[in-house]
Amino acid sequence: MVSTPSSSAASGDGAAHAHGAATPAPADGGAPASGDGAGAGPARRPRWRRPPGRLPAPPSWARRRVPWATSAAVFVLQQVGTGFAAHDQRAADSVGLDGTARLLLTLGPLLLPARYRYPRCAVFGTSAVTLAYLAAGYPYGPVLLSVVVAGFAALVAGYRYATWSALGMLWLGNLLVAHTFHRLLPPGDDPPGSWGADLFMLVWMVALCTAGELARVRHAERERRQREAEEAEKRRADEERLRIARELHDVLAHSISVINIQAGVGLALLDSEPAQARTALTTIKAASKEALGEVRQVLDTLRAPGDAPRAPAPGLDRLAELAEQAASAGLRVTTETEGAPVPLPPGADLAAFRVVQEALTNVVRHSGSRTALVRIRYGSTAMELLVDDEGPATGTGPTGGGNGLVGMRERAAAFGGTLEAGPRPGGGFRVLATIPLPPGEGGAPLQ
């Protein structure tokens, strides 16, 4: 064991070190204030809220999108394609394309622009128009294209039952037209329809439903991945803000505490001992310069989040500087190292340094002790950081709790470690942090 006495002071949140004082539980914020008319009766459901059991409203992209181009393409294909198909069919088997046929071929595409905003109306409307066209005995052709497009859009939007019902209505209606009411409908003396054609229509309906379901699943999966990516990005941003807040808290609290102490010494000795006052001012200058450098480094990470830092982050190798920065504060720090030192990853090394810095800061600000012990123990799987002082507490810190202990616990937990802080059995205060070591780097086990 190596024992090196030195003088050290660190700064931090005063609330992080309340010697022997229990930290009260956070007060309940209370229930939010009620709005106008609270307590006057049961709240009415907002008009915009959809009743339970109903399908969700179409997504925002669907509500904003009006597919004029595809609807116009379907209109052209139905009009031109059916005209060509009519030339290949015998006049006795079908009615010629008259004005009513052209109107029915137009009504289907006219319903398609609403297929994203009102998918059920579009699929039922196109199915009814198509059934009317088939019942009138007009020539076969791409008349089913409107039903295919509207049904596919409804399935992707999640309206599967509405789509199945509309397609079933169309298929059953076509069966009745082809095999039951064929003699009552034009053209006259029309023979029964072909069961092969009915089977073909059923097959393409099943194929349409299958394709729509696959597209819906892919669309839902894509939206889920996008939502998870956005949540992960927000979580990373929150973690980065928390990390920067901890860094700024530790840097500023440490340096400002040292500056405050040295300013008090300088003011007290300005007239009687100018030489010591000059020493205090020198210490203030050095502490402020270091604080500005570390704050600048933290702010650089905000301006260029993907770049490497320009200066190395502080680590346990800078514990001696903590002693030098506050040597005149009167706190004598003894550092002890047990076991073979193990190099830590930069993030863990910074966390260990900040824990010691915050603990020593709280000793300076809130303890009557002028001595402190910092012990670093390297085990087989973890490193222990222990900071002890003999107390008693000065009672100068706030009693409601602060960010010091919270920040130290968060730093240790970020690397899988733990931190315990509280009064010692013999008096004073103790901070004990445990940080796991990289695999294969440890020495003897901790006892």
C-alpha positions, 0 to 999 in steps of 0.5 A: 500500500502506497500512502501519499499525504497531500492537500486537496479541495474539490468543489461540488453541489453542497446538497450532495454532502449533508453529514449525518442529516437525513435527506427528506423525500421529495415533496409531492407536487400535488394533483394538477389544477382542474379546469373550468367546471371541475366537479360539476359532473362527469366530463364529456368525451371530446368530440374528436375522440373516436369511440372504443372499438373503432379503427384508428383514423388514417395516418397523416400522410394518407389524409394529406395525399390526394392521388389524382395521377393514379386515379386519372391513369385508372380512368384512362385504362378503363375507358380505352381498355374496355373499348378495345375489349368490346371489339373482341366480344360478340354483340350477342354476348354483351351490350355495346358501350353506350353512355351509361357504360361510359358513365359507370366506367367513369364513376369508379375512378372518380371514387379513387381520389378519396381512397386514402381519406375514406377507404371504406367508402371508396372500396364499397363504392367501386364494388357497387359501380362494378357490380352494376356494370356487370349486371347491365351486361356490358363487355368485360374489360379492365372494369375491375381495376378500380376495385383492385386499387381501392381494395388494396388501399383499404387493406394497407390502411387496415380496413380488412373487414370492410374490404372483405365485405365489399369484395364478397358483395361483388362476388356474390352479386356477380354469381346471382347475375350470372346464374340466377337473374341472367334471363331477366337482365340484358342482353336478352336470352343470355345464357348462364355465366361460366363457373370458370370465370367466377372461380377466376374472380375469386382467385384474384380477390384472394390474391388481392387480399394477400398482397394488401395484407403483406403491404400493410404488414410491411408498412406497419413494420417500416413505421415501427422501425422509424418510430423506434429510431426516433425514440432512440435518437431522442433518448440519445439526445436526452442522455447527451444533455444529461451528460453535459449537465453533469460535466458543467455542474462538476466543473463549475461547482468545483472551480467556483467553490475554490474561487469563493474560498480563495476570494474570502481569504484574499479579502481577509488578508488584503490589508494585513498580509498582502503576500498571502492575498496575492497567493489567493488571487493567483489561485483564483486565476489558475482555478478560473483558467482551468474552469474556462478550459474545461467548459470550452471543451464541453461546449466544443462537443455541442458544436461538433458532436461527432468530432473527437475532443481537442483535449484529453478528459481528466482522469485519476492521474490528475488527483494531485491537481485537485490537491494543488488547486485548493492547497490553501483551503486547509484540507489535507488529503491523504491518497492511498492505492491498493493493488496494481493500478489498471488503466480504465477506459476514458469514460470510466476514468473521467467518472472516477475522477468526477466522483472523487472531485465531487466528494472532496468538494463537499468536504470543503463546503459542508464538513468541519474536518480539515482532513480527508482520505481518498483510497483507490483499491483495484480488485479482480473485477472492480475498482473501489473509490473511498472518500472519508472525512471525520466531520462534523457537518457544518450545516452550511449546505441545503438540507433538501437534497441537490444534484451532487449525490445524484450526479455521482450515482449516475456516473457510477451507474453509467458504467455498471457500478454503484455508489453509496454515500452516508454518515460513517459509524464513527462520525463524519461522512463516507462516499464509496463507489464501485466501478467494474474493470475491463475484462481480464484487467483486474488483480486480486479480488476485493475484500 
